[in-house]
Amino acid sequence: MKIAVSANGKDLEAQIDPRFGRCAYFIIIDTDSMNFEAFDNESISLGGGAGIQAAQFVASKGAKVIITGNCGPNAVKTLTAAGVKLIVGQDGPVGQAVNNYISGNLKSTAEPNVADHHGMGGGADMRESVSQNAGEGFGMGRGMGRGMGRGMGSGGGMSRGAGMGKQSFQGTSANGNELTGLKEQITSLQKQIETFKDRIEKLENK
């Protein structure tokens, strides 16, 4: 059986990325042989529908289970329709989570644990989520998103992303999962930054 895990790296030692639709990578593990493949998540920069696209990708790779941190309603519907079991609320190394599932210690769910567009701006533009958490910094985050959109020639998509992010945060500001998710995103980004620094250092020393 194949299990998919959202991850911030490309091996079994990588940490689980809490963002399903906008995780950095998907690692697909064959539980019979424990062989695995890592795939870049091409949905990470989408202005909307990242969860649905990610769910379709996971299903297309033959995964029967997805292990992640947070998953919204649209992605859950897509996974359910494709017959993929969902396990949420997980963190730590990818390999450990897979072993926990094989041991029967993880339970699947058919319910989302965050609202639609949770984690909007993660990965490609995490400033939106961080500025939302800061409150007064939200206006600046939204403006930066539109500015980047014009500069990159994709202003429409970036603007839509900012708008949906605003609605999501306001609609779930009283939800403890939102704060937890934002903290997890910051931790994930910090780990990715450290990984990039290590790669840069290795390349410079070659």
Secondary structure by P-SEA (a helix, b strand, c coil): cbbbbbccccccccccccccccccbbbbbcccccccccccccccccccaaaaaaaaaaaaacccccccccccaaaaaaaaaacbbbbccccccaaaaaaaaaaccbbbbccccccccccccccccaaaaaaaaaccaaaaaaaaaaaaaaaaccaaaaaaaaaaaaaaaaaccccaaaaaaaaaaaaaaaaaaaaaaaaaaaaaac
